[in-house]
């Protein structure tokens, strides 16, 4: 299956730009590039009815559902605003993401 390229990475801070959670800010917990969706901490909360099992008592639980990537916008760590980004290849051959508003390199956190 073909994977779709996206500028978002896991642990990026993003703002939800459309939908019922418009304006909420959260960190990307899981990226689903084949479906072009992401799961954001604290956004798109849904209720699920769970049957009791050996480890859980069951009941109605709340968890995050996925959001389409087009409804998310990356938050620049320097200007602290939701921004568009561009990609650039540095002289040493590394690819970086650049904020279109302030021109700073957006670091990729690997946690």
Phi and psi restraints in degrees (range 20) as a CNS / XPLOR table:
assign (resid 1 and name C) (resid 2 and name N)
       (resid 2 and name CA) (resid 2 and name C) 1.0 -77.3 20.0 2
assign (resid 2 and name N) (resid 2 and name CA)
       (resid 2 and name C) (resid 3 and name N) 1.0 131.1 20.0 2
assign (resid 2 and name C) (resid 3 and name N)
       (resid 3 and name CA) (resid 3 and name C) 1.0 -91.1 20.0 2
assign (resid 3 and name N) (resid 3 and name CA)
       (resid 3 and name C) (resid 4 and name N) 1.0 142.7 20.0 2
assign (resid 3 and name C) (resid 4 and name N)
       (resid 4 and name CA) (resid 4 and name C) 1.0 -94.1 20.0 2
assign (resid 4 and name N) (resid 4 and name CA)
       (resid 4 and name C) (resid 5 and name N) 1.0 132.8 20.0 2
assign (resid 4 and name C) (resid 5 and name N)
       (resid 5 and name CA) (resid 5 and name C) 1.0 -78.3 20.0 2
assign (resid 5 and name N) (resid 5 and name CA)
       (resid 5 and name C) (resid 6 and name N) 1.0 139.1 20.0 2
assign (resid 5 and name C) (resid 6 and name N)
       (resid 6 and name CA) (resid 6 and name C) 1.0 -139.2 20.0 2
assign (resid 6 and name N) (resid 6 and name CA)
       (resid 6 and name C) (resid 7 and name N) 1.0 155.5 20.0 2
assign (resid 6 and name C) (resid 7 and name N)
       (resid 7 and name CA) (resid 7 and name C) 1.0 -87.0 20.0 2
assign (resid 7 and name N) (resid 7 and name CA)
       (resid 7 and name C) (resid 8 and name N) 1.0 -8.2 20.0 2
assign (resid 7 and name C) (resid 8 and name N)
       (resid 8 and name CA) (resid 8 and name C) 1.0 -86.8 20.0 2
assign (resid 8 and name N) (resid 8 and name CA)
       (resid 8 and name C) (resid 9 and name N) 1.0 148.2 20.0 2
assign (resid 8 and name C) (resid 9 and name N)
       (resid 9 and name CA) (resid 9 and name C) 1.0 -129.7 20.0 2
assign (resid 9 and name N) (resid 9 and name CA)
       (resid 9 and name C) (resid 10 and name N) 1.0 163.5 20.0 2
assign (resid 9 and name C) (resid 10 and name N)
       (resid 10 and name CA) (resid 10 and name C) 1.0 -63.6 20.0 2
assign (resid 10 and name N) (resid 10 and name CA)
       (resid 10 and name C) (resid 11 and name N) 1.0 144.1 20.0 2
assign (resid 10 and name C) (resid 11 and name N)
       (resid 11 and name CA) (resid 11 and name C) 1.0 72.6 20.0 2
assign (resid 11 and name N) (resid 11 and name CA)
       (resid 11 and name C) (resid 12 and name N) 1.0 8.5 20.0 2
assign (resid 11 and name C) (resid 12 and name N)
       (resid 12 and name CA) (resid 12 and name C) 1.0 -74.2 20.0 2
assign (resid 12 and name N) (resid 12 and name CA)
       (resid 12 and name C) (resid 13 and name N) 1.0 144.0 20.0 2
assign (resid 12 and name C) (resid 13 and name N)
       (resid 13 and name CA) (resid 13 and name C) 1.0 -85.1 20.0 2
assign (resid 13 and name N) (resid 13 and name CA)
       (resid 13 and name C) (resid 14 and name N) 1.0 127.1 20.0 2
assign (resid 13 and name C) (resid 14 and name N)
       (resid 14 and name CA) (resid 14 and name C) 1.0 -131.0 20.0 2
assign (resid 14 and name N) (resid 14 and name CA)
       (resid 14 and name C) (resid 15 and name N) 1.0 160.6 20.0 2
assign (resid 14 and name C) (resid 15 and name N)
       (resid 15 and name CA) (resid 15 and name C) 1.0 -116.3 20.0 2
assign (resid 15 and name N) (resid 15 and name CA)
       (resid 15 and name C) (resid 16 and name N) 1.0 138.2 20.0 2
assign (resid 15 and name C) (resid 16 and name N)
       (resid 16 and name CA) (resid 16 and name C) 1.0 -80.2 20.0 2
assign (resid 16 and name N) (resid 16 and name CA)
       (resid 16 and name C) (resid 17 and name N) 1.0 123.9 20.0 2
assign (resid 16 and name C) (resid 17 and name N)
       (resid 17 and name CA) (resid 17 and name C) 1.0 -100.1 20.0 2
assign (resid 17 and name N) (resid 17 and name CA)
       (resid 17 and name C) (resid 18 and name N) 1.0 -14.2 20.0 2
assign (resid 17 and name C) (resid 18 and name N)
       (resid 18 and name CA) (resid 18 and name C) 1.0 -148.2 20.0 2
assign (resid 18 and name N) (resid 18 and name CA)
       (resid 18 and name C) (resid 19 and name N) 1.0 157.2 20.0 2
assign (resid 18 and name C) (resid 19 and name N)
       (resid 19 and name CA) (resid 19 and name C) 1.0 101.4 20.0 2
assign (resid 19 and name N) (resid 19 and name CA)
       (resid 19 and name C) (resid 20 and name N) 1.0 -172.5 20.0 2
assign (resid 19 and name C) (resid 20 and name N)
       (resid 20 and name CA) (resid 20 and name C) 1.0 -72.2 20.0 2
assign (resid 20 and name N) (resid 20 and name CA)
       (resid 20 and name C) (resid 21 and name N) 1.0 -17.9 20.0 2
assign (resid 20 and name C) (resid 21 and name N)
       (resid 21 and name CA) (resid 21 and name C) 1.0 -103.8 20.0 2
assign (resid 21 and name N) (resid 21 and name CA)
       (resid 21 and name C) (resid 22 and name N) 1.0 27.4 20.0 2
assign (resid 21 and name C) (resid 22 and name N)
       (resid 22 and name CA) (resid 22 and name C) 1.0 -57.2 20.0 2
assign (resid 22 and name N) (resid 22 and name CA)
       (resid 22 and name C) (resid 23 and name N) 1.0 131.2 20.0 2
assign (resid 22 and name C) (resid 23 and name N)
       (resid 23 and name CA) (resid 23 and name C) 1.0 96.5 20.0 2
assign (resid 23 and name N) (resid 23 and name CA)
       (resid 23 and name C) (resid 24 and name N) 1.0 -12.6 20.0 2
assign (resid 23 and name C) (resid 24 and name N)
       (resid 24 and name CA) (resid 24 and name C) 1.0 -75.1 20.0 2
assign (resid 24 and name N) (resid 24 and name CA)
       (resid 24 and name C) (resid 25 and name N) 1.0 145.2 20.0 2
assign (resid 24 and name C) (resid 25 and name N)
       (resid 25 and name CA) (resid 25 and name C) 1.0 -115.9 20.0 2
assign (resid 25 and name N) (resid 25 and name CA)
       (resid 25 and name C) (resid 26 and name N) 1.0 136.7 20.0 2
assign (resid 25 and name C) (resid 26 and name N)
       (resid 26 and name CA) (resid 26 and name C) 1.0 -160.0 20.0 2
assign (resid 26 and name N) (resid 26 and name CA)
       (resid 26 and name C) (resid 27 and name N) 1.0 175.4 20.0 2
assign (resid 26 and name C) (resid 27 and name N)
       (resid 27 and name CA) (resid 27 and name C) 1.0 -101.9 20.0 2
assign (resid 27 and name N) (resid 27 and name CA)
       (resid 27 and name C) (resid 28 and name N) 1.0 142.4 20.0 2
assign (resid 27 and name C) (resid 28 and name N)
       (resid 28 and name CA) (resid 28 and name C) 1.0 -73.6 20.0 2
assign (resid 28 and name N) (resid 28 and name CA)
       (resid 28 and name C) (resid 29 and name N) 1.0 119.9 20.0 2
assign (resid 28 and name C) (resid 29 and name N)
       (resid 29 and name CA) (resid 29 and name C) 1.0 -87.4 20.0 2
assign (resid 29 and name N) (resid 29 and name CA)
       (resid 29 and name C) (resid 30 and name N) 1.0 -38.8 20.0 2
assign (resid 29 and name C) (resid 30 and name N)
       (resid 30 and name CA) (resid 30 and name C) 1.0 -148.0 20.0 2
assign (resid 30 and name N) (resid 30 and name CA)
       (resid 30 and name C) (resid 31 and name N) 1.0 136.2 20.0 2
assign (resid 30 and name C) (resid 31 and name N)
       (resid 31 and name CA) (resid 31 and name C) 1.0 -111.7 20.0 2
assign (resid 31 and name N) (resid 31 and name CA)
       (resid 31 and name C) (resid 32 and name N) 1.0 129.1 20.0 2
assign (resid 31 and name C) (resid 32 and name N)
       (resid 32 and name CA) (resid 32 and name C) 1.0 -113.8 20.0 2
assign (resid 32 and name N) (resid 32 and name CA)
       (resid 32 and name C) (resid 33 and name N) 1.0 80.7 20.0 2
assign (resid 32 and name C) (resid 33 and name N)
       (resid 33 and name CA) (resid 33 and name C) 1.0 -66.4 20.0 2
assign (resid 33 and name N) (resid 33 and name CA)
       (resid 33 and name C) (resid 34 and name N) 1.0 -30.3 20.0 2
assign (resid 33 and name C) (resid 34 and name N)
       (resid 34 and name CA) (resid 34 and name C) 1.0 -68.4 20.0 2
assign (resid 34 and name N) (resid 34 and name CA)
       (resid 34 and name C) (resid 35 and name N) 1.0 -29.4 20.0 2
assign (resid 34 and name C) (resid 35 and name N)
       (resid 35 and name CA) (resid 35 and name C) 1.0 -98.1 20.0 2
assign (resid 35 and name N) (resid 35 and name CA)
       (resid 35 and name C) (resid 36 and name N) 1.0 -3.2 20.0 2
assign (resid 35 and name C) (resid 36 and name N)
       (resid 36 and name CA) (resid 36 and name C) 1.0 60.9 20.0 2
assign (resid 36 and name N) (resid 36 and name CA)
       (resid 36 and name C) (resid 37 and name N) 1.0 40.7 20.0 2
assign (resid 36 and name C) (resid 37 and name N)
       (resid 37 and name CA) (resid 37 and name C) 1.0 -134.6 20.0 2
assign (resid 37 and name N) (resid 37 and name CA)
       (resid 37 and name C) (resid 38 and name N) 1.0 163.6 20.0 2
assign (resid 37 and name C) (resid 38 and name N)
       (resid 38 and name CA) (resid 38 and name C) 1.0 -143.5 20.0 2
assign (resid 38 and name N) (resid 38 and name CA)
       (resid 38 and name C) (resid 39 and name N) 1.0 152.2 20.0 2
assign (resid 38 and name C) (resid 39 and name N)
       (resid 39 and name CA) (resid 39 and name C) 1.0 -105.7 20.0 2
assign (resid 39 and name N) (resid 39 and name CA)
       (resid 39 and name C) (resid 40 and name N) 1.0 121.6 20.0 2
assign (resid 39 and name C) (resid 40 and name N)
       (resid 40 and name CA) (resid 40 and name C) 1.0 -110.0 20.0 2
assign (resid 40 and name N) (resid 40 and name CA)
       (resid 40 and name C) (resid 41 and name N) 1.0 135.7 20.0 2
assign (resid 40 and name C) (resid 41 and name N)
       (resid 41 and name CA) (resid 41 and name C) 1.0 -59.5 20.0 2
assign (resid 41 and name N) (resid 41 and name CA)
       (resid 41 and name C) (resid 42 and name N) 1.0 122.2 20.0 2
assign (resid 41 and name C) (resid 42 and name N)
       (resid 42 and name CA) (resid 42 and name C) 1.0 79.8 20.0 2
assign (resid 42 and name N) (resid 42 and name CA)
       (resid 42 and name C) (resid 43 and name N) 1.0 4.8 20.0 2
assign (resid 42 and name C) (resid 43 and name N)
       (resid 43 and name CA) (resid 43 and name C) 1.0 -118.6 20.0 2
assign (resid 43 and name N) (resid 43 and name CA)
       (resid 43 and name C) (resid 44 and name N) 1.0 151.7 20.0 2
assign (resid 43 and name C) (resid 44 and name N)
       (resid 44 and name CA) (resid 44 and name C) 1.0 58.3 20.0 2
assign (resid 44 and name N) (resid 44 and name CA)
       (resid 44 and name C) (resid 45 and name N) 1.0 50.5 20.0 2
assign (resid 44 and name C) (resid 45 and name N)
       (resid 45 and name CA) (resid 45 and name C) 1.0 -74.6 20.0 2
assign (resid 45 and name N) (resid 45 and name CA)
       (resid 45 and name C) (resid 46 and name N) 1.0 133.1 20.0 2
assign (resid 45 and name C) (resid 46 and name N)
       (resid 46 and name CA) (resid 46 and name C) 1.0 -129.7 20.0 2
assign (resid 46 and name N) (resid 46 and name CA)
       (resid 46 and name C) (resid 47 and name N) 1.0 156.8 20.0 2
assign (resid 46 and name C) (resid 47 and name N)
       (resid 47 and name CA) (resid 47 and name C) 1.0 -100.9 20.0 2
assign (resid 47 and name N) (resid 47 and name CA)
       (resid 47 and name C) (resid 48 and name N) 1.0 136.3 20.0 2
assign (resid 47 and name C) (resid 48 and name N)
       (resid 48 and name CA) (resid 48 and name C) 1.0 -126.0 20.0 2
assign (resid 48 and name N) (resid 48 and name CA)
       (resid 48 and name C) (resid 49 and name N) 1.0 135.7 20.0 2
assign (resid 48 and name C) (resid 49 and name N)
       (resid 49 and name CA) (resid 49 and name C) 1.0 -90.7 20.0 2
assign (resid 49 and name N) (resid 49 and name CA)
       (resid 49 and name C) (resid 50 and name N) 1.0 118.5 20.0 2
assign (resid 49 and name C) (resid 50 and name N)
       (resid 50 and name CA) (resid 50 and name C) 1.0 -110.4 20.0 2
assign (resid 50 and name N) (resid 50 and name CA)
       (resid 50 and name C) (resid 51 and name N) 1.0 136.6 20.0 2
assign (resid 50 and name C) (resid 51 and name N)
       (resid 51 and name CA) (resid 51 and name C) 1.0 -77.6 20.0 2
assign (resid 51 and name N) (resid 51 and name CA)
       (resid 51 and name C) (resid 52 and name N) 1.0 148.6 20.0 2
assign (resid 51 and name C) (resid 52 and name N)
       (resid 52 and name CA) (resid 52 and name C) 1.0 -64.4 20.0 2
assign (resid 52 and name N) (resid 52 and name CA)
       (resid 52 and name C) (resid 53 and name N) 1.0 142.4 20.0 2
assign (resid 52 and name C) (resid 53 and name N)
       (resid 53 and name CA) (resid 53 and name C) 1.0 -137.0 20.0 2
assign (resid 53 and name N) (resid 53 and name CA)
       (resid 53 and name C) (resid 54 and name N) 1.0 -172.8 20.0 2
assign (resid 53 and name C) (resid 54 and name N)
       (resid 54 and name CA) (resid 54 and name C) 1.0 -63.3 20.0 2
assign (resid 54 and name N) (resid 54 and name CA)
       (resid 54 and name C) (resid 55 and name N) 1.0 -35.1 20.0 2
assign (resid 54 and name C) (resid 55 and name N)
       (resid 55 and name CA) (resid 55 and name C) 1.0 -97.5 20.0 2
assign (resid 55 and name N) (resid 55 and name CA)
       (resid 55 and name C) (resid 56 and name N) 1.0 -23.9 20.0 2
assign (resid 55 and name C) (resid 56 and name N)
       (resid 56 and name CA) (resid 56 and name C) 1.0 -120.8 20.0 2
assign (resid 56 and name N) (resid 56 and name CA)
       (resid 56 and name C) (resid 57 and name N) 1.0 157.2 20.0 2
assign (resid 56 and name C) (resid 57 and name N)
       (resid 57 and name CA) (resid 57 and name C) 1.0 -90.4 20.0 2
assign (resid 57 and name N) (resid 57 and name CA)
       (resid 57 and name C) (resid 58 and name N) 1.0 -5.9 20.0 2
assign (resid 57 and name C) (resid 58 and name N)
       (resid 58 and name CA) (resid 58 and name C) 1.0 82.8 20.0 2
assign (resid 58 and name N) (resid 58 and name CA)
       (resid 58 and name C) (resid 59 and name N) 1.0 -168.3 20.0 2
assign (resid 58 and name C) (resid 59 and name N)
       (resid 59 and name CA) (resid 59 and name C) 1.0 111.4 20.0 2
assign (resid 59 and name N) (resid 59 and name CA)
       (resid 59 and name C) (resid 60 and name N) 1.0 -165.4 20.0 2
assign (resid 59 and name C) (resid 60 and name N)
       (resid 60 and name CA) (resid 60 and name C) 1.0 -99.9 20.0 2
assign (resid 60 and name N) (resid 60 and name CA)
       (resid 60 and name C) (resid 61 and name N) 1.0 118.7 20.0 2
assign (resid 60 and name C) (resid 61 and name N)
       (resid 61 and name CA) (resid 61 and name C) 1.0 -114.0 20.0 2
assign (resid 61 and name N) (resid 61 and name CA)
       (resid 61 and name C) (resid 62 and name N) 1.0 153.4 20.0 2
assign (resid 61 and name C) (resid 62 and name N)
       (resid 62 and name CA) (resid 62 and name C) 1.0 -108.1 20.0 2
assign (resid 62 and name N) (resid 62 and name CA)
       (resid 62 and name C) (resid 63 and name N) 1.0 133.5 20.0 2
assign (resid 62 and name C) (resid 63 and name N)
       (resid 63 and name CA) (resid 63 and name C) 1.0 -147.4 20.0 2
assign (resid 63 and name N) (resid 63 and name CA)
       (resid 63 and name C) (resid 64 and name N) 1.0 168.5 20.0 2
assign (resid 63 and name C) (resid 64 and name N)
       (resid 64 and name CA) (resid 64 and name C) 1.0 -82.0 20.0 2
assign (resid 64 and name N) (resid 64 and name CA)
       (resid 64 and name C) (resid 65 and name N) 1.0 139.1 20.0 2
assign (resid 64 and name C) (resid 65 and name N)
       (resid 65 and name CA) (resid 65 and name C) 1.0 -103.6 20.0 2
assign (resid 65 and name N) (resid 65 and name CA)
       (resid 65 and name C) (resid 66 and name N) 1.0 167.0 20.0 2
assign (resid 65 and name C) (resid 66 and name N)
       (resid 66 and name CA) (resid 66 and name C) 1.0 -78.6 20.0 2
assign (resid 66 and name N) (resid 66 and name CA)
       (resid 66 and name C) (resid 67 and name N) 1.0 152.7 20.0 2
assign (resid 66 and name C) (resid 67 and name N)
       (resid 67 and name CA) (resid 67 and name C) 1.0 -123.3 20.0 2
assign (resid 67 and name N) (resid 67 and name CA)
       (resid 67 and name C) (resid 68 and name N) 1.0 141.6 20.0 2
assign (resid 67 and name C) (resid 68 and name N)
       (resid 68 and name CA) (resid 68 and name C) 1.0 -65.1 20.0 2
assign (resid 68 and name N) (resid 68 and name CA)
       (resid 68 and name C) (resid 69 and name N) 1.0 139.2 20.0 2
assign (resid 68 and name C) (resid 69 and name N)
       (resid 69 and name CA) (resid 69 and name C) 1.0 -62.9 20.0 2
assign (resid 69 and name N) (resid 69 and name CA)
       (resid 69 and name C) (resid 70 and name N) 1.0 -27.5 20.0 2
assign (resid 69 and name C) (resid 70 and name N)
       (resid 70 and name CA) (resid 70 and name C) 1.0 -67.9 20.0 2
assign (resid 70 and name N) (resid 70 and name CA)
       (resid 70 and name C) (resid 71 and name N) 1.0 -16.0 20.0 2
assign (resid 70 and name C) (resid 71 and name N)
       (resid 71 and name CA) (resid 71 and name C) 1.0 -94.1 20.0 2
assign (resid 71 and name N) (resid 71 and name CA)
       (resid 71 and name C) (resid 72 and name N) 1.0 6.8 20.0 2
assign (resid 71 and name C) (resid 72 and name N)
       (resid 72 and name CA) (resid 72 and name C) 1.0 -116.0 20.0 2
assign (resid 72 and name N) (resid 72 and name CA)
       (resid 72 and name C) (resid 73 and name N) 1.0 147.0 20.0 2
assign (resid 72 and name C) (resid 73 and name N)
       (resid 73 and name CA) (resid 73 and name C) 1.0 -135.5 20.0 2
assign (resid 73 and name N) (resid 73 and name CA)
       (resid 73 and name C) (resid 74 and name N) 1.0 133.7 20.0 2
assign (resid 73 and name C) (resid 74 and name N)
       (resid 74 and name CA) (resid 74 and name C) 1.0 -67.5 20.0 2
assign (resid 74 and name N) (resid 74 and name CA)
       (resid 74 and name C) (resid 75 and name N) 1.0 142.4 20.0 2
assign (resid 74 and name C) (resid 75 and name N)
       (resid 75 and name CA) (resid 75 and name C) 1.0 -101.5 20.0 2
assign (resid 75 and name N) (resid 75 and name CA)
       (resid 75 and name C) (resid 76 and name N) 1.0 123.8 20.0 2
assign (resid 75 and name C) (resid 76 and name N)
       (resid 76 and name CA) (resid 76 and name C) 1.0 -72.0 20.0 2
assign (resid 76 and name N) (resid 76 and name CA)
       (resid 76 and name C) (resid 77 and name N) 1.0 131.0 20.0 2
assign (resid 76 and name C) (resid 77 and name N)
       (resid 77 and name CA) (resid 77 and name C) 1.0 -66.8 20.0 2
assign (resid 77 and name N) (resid 77 and name CA)
       (resid 77 and name C) (resid 78 and name N) 1.0 -26.3 20.0 2
assign (resid 77 and name C) (resid 78 and name N)
       (resid 78 and name CA) (resid 78 and name C) 1.0 -84.1 20.0 2
assign (resid 78 and name N) (resid 78 and name CA)
       (resid 78 and name C) (resid 79 and name N) 1.0 -52.1 20.0 2
assign (resid 78 and name C) (resid 79 and name N)
       (resid 79 and name CA) (resid 79 and name C) 1.0 -90.7 20.0 2
assign (resid 79 and name N) (resid 79 and name CA)
       (resid 79 and name C) (resid 80 and name N) 1.0 -3.4 20.0 2
assign (resid 79 and name C) (resid 80 and name N)
       (resid 80 and name CA) (resid 80 and name C) 1.0 49.6 20.0 2
assign (resid 80 and name N) (resid 80 and name CA)
       (resid 80 and name C) (resid 81 and name N) 1.0 35.3 20.0 2
assign (resid 80 and name C) (resid 81 and name N)
       (resid 81 and name CA) (resid 81 and name C) 1.0 -123.5 20.0 2
assign (resid 81 and name N) (resid 81 and name CA)
       (resid 81 and name C) (resid 82 and name N) 1.0 154.8 20.0 2
assign (resid 81 and name C) (resid 82 and name N)
       (resid 82 and name CA) (resid 82 and name C) 1.0 -69.2 20.0 2
assign (resid 82 and name N) (resid 82 and name CA)
       (resid 82 and name C) (resid 83 and name N) 1.0 128.0 20.0 2
assign (resid 82 and name C) (resid 83 and name N)
       (resid 83 and name CA) (resid 83 and name C) 1.0 -135.1 20.0 2
assign (resid 83 and name N) (resid 83 and name CA)
       (resid 83 and name C) (resid 84 and name N) 1.0 160.7 20.0 2
assign (resid 83 and name C) (resid 84 and name N)
       (resid 84 and name CA) (resid 84 and name C) 1.0 -86.4 20.0 2
assign (resid 84 and name N) (resid 84 and name CA)
       (resid 84 and name C) (resid 85 and name N) 1.0 155.6 20.0 2
assign (resid 84 and name C) (resid 85 and name N)
       (resid 85 and name CA) (resid 85 and name C) 1.0 -128.8 20.0 2
assign (resid 85 and name N) (resid 85 and name CA)
       (resid 85 and name C) (resid 86 and name N) 1.0 161.1 20.0 2
assign (resid 85 and name C) (resid 86 and name N)
       (resid 86 and name CA) (resid 86 and name C) 1.0 -125.5 20.0 2
assign (resid 86 and name N) (resid 86 and name CA)
       (resid 86 and name C) (resid 87 and name N) 1.0 164.8 20.0 2
assign (resid 86 and name C) (resid 87 and name N)
       (resid 87 and name CA) (resid 87 and name C) 1.0 -110.8 20.0 2
assign (resid 87 and name N) (resid 87 and name CA)
       (resid 87 and name C) (resid 88 and name N) 1.0 147.9 20.0 2
assign (resid 87 and name C) (resid 88 and name N)
       (resid 88 and name CA) (resid 88 and name C) 1.0 -146.1 20.0 2
assign (resid 88 and name N) (resid 88 and name CA)
       (resid 88 and name C) (resid 89 and name N) 1.0 144.8 20.0 2
assign (resid 88 and name C) (resid 89 and name N)
       (resid 89 and name CA) (resid 89 and name C) 1.0 -102.0 20.0 2
assign (resid 89 and name N) (resid 89 and name CA)
       (resid 89 and name C) (resid 90 and name N) 1.0 122.7 20.0 2
assign (resid 89 and name C) (resid 90 and name N)
       (resid 90 and name CA) (resid 90 and name C) 1.0 -77.7 20.0 2
assign (resid 90 and name N) (resid 90 and name CA)
       (resid 90 and name C) (resid 91 and name N) 1.0 172.5 20.0 2
assign (resid 90 and name C) (resid 91 and name N)
       (resid 91 and name CA) (resid 91 and name C) 1.0 -63.2 20.0 2
assign (resid 91 and name N) (resid 91 and name CA)
       (resid 91 and name C) (resid 92 and name N) 1.0 -29.9 20.0 2
assign (resid 91 and name C) (resid 92 and name N)
       (resid 92 and name CA) (resid 92 and name C) 1.0 -84.5 20.0 2
assign (resid 92 and name N) (resid 92 and name CA)
       (resid 92 and name C) (resid 93 and name N) 1.0 3.3 20.0 2
assign (resid 92 and name C) (resid 93 and name N)
       (resid 93 and name CA) (resid 93 and name C) 1.0 94.6 20.0 2
assign (resid 93 and name N) (resid 93 and name CA)
       (resid 93 and name C) (resid 94 and name N) 1.0 -0.1 20.0 2
assign (resid 93 and name C) (resid 94 and name N)
       (resid 94 and name CA) (resid 94 and name C) 1.0 -84.8 20.0 2
assign (resid 94 and name N) (resid 94 and name CA)
       (resid 94 and name C) (resid 95 and name N) 1.0 142.7 20.0 2
assign (resid 94 and name C) (resid 95 and name N)
       (resid 95 and name CA) (resid 95 and name C) 1.0 -92.7 20.0 2
assign (resid 95 and name N) (resid 95 and name CA)
       (resid 95 and name C) (resid 96 and name N) 1.0 133.8 20.0 2
assign (resid 95 and name C) (resid 96 and name N)
       (resid 96 and name CA) (resid 96 and name C) 1.0 -130.8 20.0 2
assign (resid 96 and name N) (resid 96 and name CA)
       (resid 96 and name C) (resid 97 and name N) 1.0 159.9 20.0 2
assign (resid 96 and name C) (resid 97 and name N)
       (resid 97 and name CA) (resid 97 and name C) 1.0 -100.5 20.0 2
assign (resid 97 and name N) (resid 97 and name CA)
       (resid 97 and name C) (resid 98 and name N) 1.0 136.8 20.0 2
assign (resid 97 and name C) (resid 98 and name N)
       (resid 98 and name CA) (resid 98 and name C) 1.0 -122.0 20.0 2
assign (resid 98 and name N) (resid 98 and name CA)
       (resid 98 and name C) (resid 99 and name N) 1.0 134.9 20.0 2
assign (resid 98 and name C) (resid 99 and name N)
       (resid 99 and name CA) (resid 99 and name C) 1.0 -71.9 20.0 2
assign (resid 99 and name N) (resid 99 and name CA)
       (resid 99 and name C) (resid 100 and name N) 1.0 130.0 20.0 2
assign (resid 99 and name C) (resid 100 and name N)
       (resid 100 and name CA) (resid 100 and name C) 1.0 -74.5 20.0 2
assign (resid 100 and name N) (resid 100 and name CA)
       (resid 100 and name C) (resid 101 and name N) 1.0 -21.7 20.0 2
assign (resid 100 and name C) (resid 101 and name N)
       (resid 101 and name CA) (resid 101 and name C) 1.0 -82.8 20.0 2
assign (resid 101 and name N) (resid 101 and name CA)
       (resid 101 and name C) (resid 102 and name N) 1.0 -50.6 20.0 2
assign (resid 101 and name C) (resid 102 and name N)
       (resid 102 and name CA) (resid 102 and name C) 1.0 -107.4 20.0 2
assign (resid 102 and name N) (resid 102 and name CA)
       (resid 102 and name C) (resid 103 and name N) 1.0 -12.2 20.0 2
assign (resid 102 and name C) (resid 103 and name N)
       (resid 103 and name CA) (resid 103 and name C) 1.0 81.6 20.0 2
assign (resid 103 and name N) (resid 103 and name CA)
       (resid 103 and name C) (resid 104 and name N) 1.0 6.0 20.0 2
assign (resid 103 and name C) (resid 104 and name N)
       (resid 104 and name CA) (resid 104 and name C) 1.0 -83.8 20.0 2
assign (resid 104 and name N) (resid 104 and name CA)
       (resid 104 and name C) (resid 105 and name N) 1.0 154.4 20.0 2
assign (resid 104 and name C) (resid 105 and name N)
       (resid 105 and name CA) (resid 105 and name C) 1.0 -75.9 20.0 2
assign (resid 105 and name N) (resid 105 and name CA)
       (resid 105 and name C) (resid 106 and name N) 1.0 132.5 20.0 2
assign (resid 105 and name C) (resid 106 and name N)
       (resid 106 and name CA) (resid 106 and name C) 1.0 -92.9 20.0 2
assign (resid 106 and name N) (resid 106 and name CA)
       (resid 106 and name C) (resid 107 and name N) 1.0 117.1 20.0 2
assign (resid 106 and name C) (resid 107 and name N)
       (resid 107 and name CA) (resid 107 and name C) 1.0 -71.6 20.0 2
assign (resid 107 and name N) (resid 107 and name CA)
       (resid 107 and name C) (resid 108 and name N) 1.0 150.7 20.0 2
assign (resid 107 and name C) (resid 108 and name N)
       (resid 108 and name CA) (resid 108 and name C) 1.0 -99.0 20.0 2
assign (resid 108 and name N) (resid 108 and name CA)
       (resid 108 and name C) (resid 109 and name N) 1.0 112.6 20.0 2
assign (resid 108 and name C) (resid 109 and name N)
       (resid 109 and name CA) (resid 109 and name C) 1.0 -83.9 20.0 2
assign (resid 109 and name N) (resid 109 and name CA)
       (resid 109 and name C) (resid 110 and name N) 1.0 132.6 20.0 2
assign (resid 109 and name C) (resid 110 and name N)
       (resid 110 and name CA) (resid 110 and name C) 1.0 -118.9 20.0 2
assign (resid 110 and name N) (resid 110 and name CA)
       (resid 110 and name C) (resid 111 and name N) 1.0 86.0 20.0 2
